[in-house]
Amino acid sequence: MKWTPIIAALVWALSTPMLDWVTPSSQISDVSVAQGRPKRRKPAGRKGACAGDRSLGELTAVVTATGNDLTISDTPSFLFFIPDLPQRSLKAIFRLQANRRNIIPPVQLSLTGTPGIIKVQLPKAIAKDQPFQWSLDVSCGVESRFSLQGTVISKAINLELVKQLSQLTSPRDRAALYQKEGLLLDAVATLAEAQSQDSTAKQDWQQLLTQRGS
């Protein structure tokens, strides 16, 4: 089975044993997560810069394709790679908006110098077939900030996809089907969930590492 570099990069990033997830209802003070960074990735739209903080250039969404991020989940999750930041805490805010209006309350995060991956999952369902703009803004001074931005669309699931998914028991196979259908956020979420619960899936991911760039 061949995987695009996007999925292979996620597999590499999640192959270490410990991850911390965060939800919009909590504010974290310590991001103790998987070491390392995705080898290959497509960065989200970026704006701004933080003087003296070159490491922020490595802050990236684990999966953001060109155009819109598609999902069939009503409450999709977003994964971000946090680089080895300077030895000080930085404040970050995740937002989800439509027409410049907040859909959920802004999620406040406190990022430390420990590299790894964090996840933000939406606390309520979003409307189908409507574009929503997400952003992760990192404040690093009174007038300095670094921003990742993207667009997510939740698509209505079709009966054929429901049938195909019902026939698959392996998280890896389900993730591959999501990827084939262009549902990268769902592929990512499936792999992330399997990594923490399925030792067989973890072995599969190690095998996928050898396919990076193929």
C-alpha positions in Angstrom: 0.0 0.0 0.0 1.4 3.4 -1.0 0.7 6.5 1.1 1.2 10.1 0.1 4.0 12.0 1.9 1.3 13.8 4.0 0.1 10.6 5.6 3.6 9.2 5.9 4.7 12.4 7.6 2.0 12.0 10.2 2.9 8.4 10.8 6.5 9.4 11.4 5.4 12.1 13.9 3.1 9.8 15.8 5.4 6.8 15.9 6.8 7.8 19.3 4.9 6.5 22.4 3.6 9.6 24.1 1.2 12.3 22.9 -0.8 14.8 24.8 -4.2 15.9 23.3 -5.9 19.2 24.3 -9.5 20.1 23.9 -11.2 23.5 23.7 -12.4 23.1 27.3 -8.9 23.1 28.7 -5.9 25.3 28.8 -2.6 23.5 28.8 0.5 24.7 30.6 2.8 22.0 29.4 2.9 20.4 26.0 4.7 17.1 26.6 4.3 15.3 23.3 6.0 13.2 20.7 9.6 14.2 19.9 10.6 15.0 16.4 8.9 16.7 13.5 7.1 15.7 10.3 9.7 15.1 7.6 7.4 16.2 4.8 4.3 18.4 5.1 2.3 21.0 3.3 2.2 24.1 5.5 -0.9 26.1 6.2 -1.1 29.6 5.1 1.3 31.7 7.2 1.3 35.4 8.2 3.5 37.5 10.3 6.8 36.8 12.0 8.4 36.9 15.4 11.7 38.6 15.7 14.4 36.3 17.2 12.1 33.3 17.2 13.2 31.5 14.0 12.0 28.2 15.4 8.4 29.4 14.9 9.0 28.9 11.2 8.7 25.2 11.9 5.3 25.5 13.6 2.9 23.8 11.2 -0.4 22.1 10.8 0.2 18.3 10.5 -2.2 18.1 7.5 -3.2 21.0 5.3 -3.6 20.4 1.6 -3.7 23.0 -1.1 -7.2 24.5 -1.0 -9.8 23.2 1.5 -9.4 20.6 4.2 -12.2 18.1 3.8 -13.9 16.0 6.4 -17.0 14.0 7.0 -16.8 14.5 10.8 -19.2 16.9 12.4 -16.6 17.8 15.0 -13.2 17.5 13.2 -9.9 17.8 15.0 -6.8 19.8 14.1 -3.3 18.6 14.8 -0.3 21.0 15.0 3.4 20.3 15.2 5.0 22.5 17.9 8.7 22.9 17.3 11.5 23.3 19.9 10.6 26.8 21.0 12.8 29.2 23.0 12.9 28.5 26.7 9.9 30.6 27.5 6.2 30.2 27.3 4.3 31.5 24.3 0.6 32.0 24.1 -1.4 30.6 21.3 -5.1 31.0 20.3 -7.1 28.6 18.0 -10.1 30.1 16.3 -12.8 28.8 14.0 -14.8 31.4 12.2 -17.3 31.9 9.4 -17.7 35.4 7.9 -15.3 36.6 10.6 -17.5 35.5 13.4 -16.4 33.0 16.0 -18.1 29.6 15.7 -16.6 28.4 19.0 -15.0 30.3 21.8 -11.3 31.0 21.1 -9.2 28.1 22.5 -6.3 29.5 24.6 -3.1 27.4 24.7 0.2 27.9 26.5 3.2 26.5 24.6 6.5 25.6 26.2 9.8 24.7 24.8 9.0 21.0 24.4 8.4 19.9 20.7 5.6 17.6 19.7 2.1 17.5 18.4 -1.1 18.9 20.0 -4.7 18.4 18.9 -7.7 20.7 19.2 -11.1 19.1 18.6 -14.2 21.1 18.0 -16.7 20.9 20.9 -19.8 21.2 18.7 -20.9 20.2 15.2 -20.3 22.5 12.3 -22.7 22.9 9.3 -22.2 20.7 6.3 -20.8 22.0 3.0 -19.9 25.4 4.4 -16.4 26.7 4.5 -15.0 27.6 7.9 -11.8 29.4 8.5 -9.5 28.2 11.2 -6.4 29.9 12.6 -3.7 29.3 15.2 -2.2 32.6 16.3 1.0 32.7 18.4 1.7 35.9 20.3 5.4 36.6 20.8 5.4 40.3 21.7 3.2 43.3 21.9 3.2 43.8 18.2 4.5 40.5 16.9 2.6 37.3 16.1 2.8 34.3 13.9 -0.3 32.8 12.3 -1.3 29.5 10.6 -4.5 29.6 8.7 -6.7 27.3 6.7 -10.2 26.4 5.6 -12.2 23.3 6.6 -15.4 22.0 5.0 -17.5 19.2 6.5 -19.0 17.1 3.7 -22.1 15.0 3.9 -21.2 11.3 3.8 -22.6 9.3 0.8 -24.1 5.8 1.1 -21.3 4.2 -0.9 -18.7 5.5 1.5 -20.7 4.3 4.4 -20.9 0.8 2.9 -17.2 0.7 2.2 -16.3 1.9 5.7 -18.6 -0.7 7.3 -16.6 -3.4 5.5 -13.2 -2.3 6.9 -12.1 -3.2 10.4 -8.5 -2.1 10.2 -7.8 1.6 11.2 -5.1 1.6 8.6 -7.5 0.5 5.8 -10.1 3.1 6.9 -7.4 5.8 6.9 -6.3 4.7 3.4 -10.0 5.0 2.2 -10.3 8.4 3.8 -7.2 9.5 2.0 -8.4 8.1 -1.3 -11.6 10.1 -0.9 -9.6 13.3 -0.2 -10.7 13.3 3.5 -7.3 14.0 5.0 -8.5 15.3 8.3 -10.4 12.0 8.9 -7.4 9.9 7.8 -5.2 11.8 10.3 -7.8 11.4 13.1 -8.1 7.7 12.4 -4.3 7.1 12.5 -3.9 9.2 15.7 -6.6 7.2 17.5 -5.2 3.9 16.4 -1.7 4.9 17.5 -2.7 5.1 21.1 -4.8 1.9 21.2 -3.7 -0.5 18.5 -0.2 -2.1 18.7 -0.7 -3.7 15.3 -1.4 -0.3 13.8 1.7 1.0 15.4 3.8 -1.7 13.7 2.1 -0.9 10.4 3.1 2.8 10.8 6.7 1.7 11.3 6.5 -0.1 8.0 5.0 3.0 6.4 8.0 5.0 7.4 10.1 3.2 4.8 7.7 4.4 2.1 8.2 8.1 2.7 8.7 9.8 -0.6 7.8 6.8 -2.6 
